[in-house]
Amino acid sequence: RSKCLDEVSRLNRLLDDLLDMAKSEAGRLDLAIRPISLGETMSRAILLWESAIRQKELDVKVSLPPAPVTVEADSDRILQIVSNLLANAVNYTPNGGTISVSLRADDETATMSVADTGPGIPPAELPRIWDRYYRFIPSGRARGTGLGLAIVRALAEAHGGRVTAASGPEDTRFEVTIPIHSPLVPAGPGAAAPALEAGMPARS
């Protein structure tokens, strides 16, 4: 029964991922932009993976600024970004390995980082990891749907941000940088709009 439930969950995630990619390609990714605490959202994502982390006996190191980092963003979509990066890290990090999650910010941008001690990605393969359905498969083991990182990039860019990756022989780091003030929110006083579509006019 457990295997059946796992398969149903996997298929549901695949359907959600396909829907998100279709919306992204059509420029119809809906974002509920409002002020959020980035550190709190990242902590929620870590909790979602607590069971898998414990099963693999992974060491998770978290480094968050002492003061809250507030950004104009979609909390659920930021949660999805960090969760996808953590899924990637958990999948590829061997038992007993280390995952590092950190956040840094300045006056204009905030950067979320997820690093792991799994097998590094060869330089020739690195540009391809953002492609839909592409999977880097060390030792011939297939993992995931090949959509997670493509969705991370789409969501980061929908927020007016960017995502980068760097990899060595035994470590990989992903960083997502988004603006503190969303380009989807008109300049001036007042609260952020409750729901916007990615691709709307930038601040004026």
Secondary structure, 3 states (H helix, E strand, C coil): CHHHHHHHHHHHHHHHHHHHHHHHHCCCCEECCEEEEHHHHHHHHHHHCHHHHHHCCCEEEEECCCCCCEEEECHHHHHHHHHHHHHHHHHHCCCCCEEEEEEEECCCEEEEEEEECCCCCCCCCHHHHHCCCCCCCHHHCCCCCCCHHHHHHHHHHHCCCEEEEEEECCEEEEEEEEECCCCCCCCCCCCCCCCEECCCCCCC
